[in-house]
Amino acid sequence: MSIKENYKKIQDQLTADVQLVAVSKTHPVSAIQEVYNLGQRVFGENKVQELMEKAPLLPQDIQWHLIGHLQTNKVKYIAPFIDTIQSVDSEKLLAEINKEAGKNNRSIKVLLQVKIAAEDSKFGLEISEAKTIFQQYMDGNFPHVEVTGLMGMATFTDNEPQIRKEFLTLKTLFDELNQLKPLKTLSMGMSDDFPVAIECGANSVRVGSAIFGRRDYSQ
Ligand SMILES: *Cc1c(COP(=O)(O)O)cnc(C)c1O
């Protein structure tokens, strides 16, 4: 199927209240432009260097989301333009984003990335850490960031009950924090599991290969 057909097929599965983040990592600028031309404005990349190479070659009104692990020393490169950093996995990183956002006289939206997968390879905060950081945010410690929600990745498995359980764990935390301060975004679900994520309460999904095709890491 073409990118256009893929994109339409994904859109048909999303209701208007679910945000689609088109994950364009490893794919060329021409493919991103094609999806942009179909009306998509929110794109996700997971590496700072790749994002820095592509962003200047694409329309200025793209809302870029960083979805991969971010080293504190790279925050300064993206702070002038990034829309949302979905992968905040430490207090140190949040403090650095706050500092760089301040320097740029702007506020940066962030999601706290919570570890919900059983595998221990994935980045993310423990639930207790996420609660602590959110409390510090509510106490006014990070005035140049806006914590708009939570992000999580389920275990890479065919075991749907397990995926569902992991997503529901994040939804429970989302509801709990939402009582303290209203949150907008619950980002869960990728190409293989976004329908399950939406059933579990996701209102933002990060879809890459189901739009752009398989990634080729060999180049
Ligand atoms: C690559 C990636 C995605 C998209 O994965 P697909 O399976 O290609 O849809 C979503 N979220 C994160 C954090 C990613 O790194």
The ligand as a MOL file (V3000), in Angstrom:
LIG
                    3D

  0  0  0     0  0            999 V3000
M  V30 BEGIN CTAB
M  V30 COUNTS 15 15 0 0 0
M  V30 BEGIN ATOM
M  V30 1 C 9.3590 4.1520 16.7810 0
M  V30 2 C 8.4400 4.5480 17.8640 0
M  V30 3 C 7.0470 4.5360 17.6700 0
M  V30 4 C 6.3830 4.0780 16.3950 0
M  V30 5 O 6.5810 2.7130 16.1990 0
M  V30 6 P 5.7940 1.9220 15.0270 0
M  V30 7 O 5.7490 0.5360 15.5350 0
M  V30 8 O 6.6160 2.0680 13.8020 0
M  V30 9 O 4.4610 2.5320 14.8940 0
M  V30 10 C 6.2530 4.9620 18.7200 0
M  V30 11 N 6.7710 5.3770 19.8760 0
M  V30 12 C 8.0850 5.4130 20.1050 0
M  V30 13 C 8.5760 5.8930 21.4260 0
M  V30 14 C 8.9640 4.9990 19.1120 0
M  V30 15 O 10.2850 5.0280 19.3420 0
M  V30 END ATOM
M  V30 BEGIN BOND
M  V30 1 1 1 2
M  V30 2 1 2 3
M  V30 3 2 2 14
M  V30 4 1 3 4
M  V30 5 2 3 10
M  V30 6 1 4 5
M  V30 7 1 5 6
M  V30 8 2 6 7
M  V30 9 1 6 8
M  V30 10 1 6 9
M  V30 11 1 10 11
M  V30 12 2 11 12
M  V30 13 1 12 13
M  V30 14 1 12 14
M  V30 15 1 14 15
M  V30 END BOND
M  V30 END CTAB
M  END
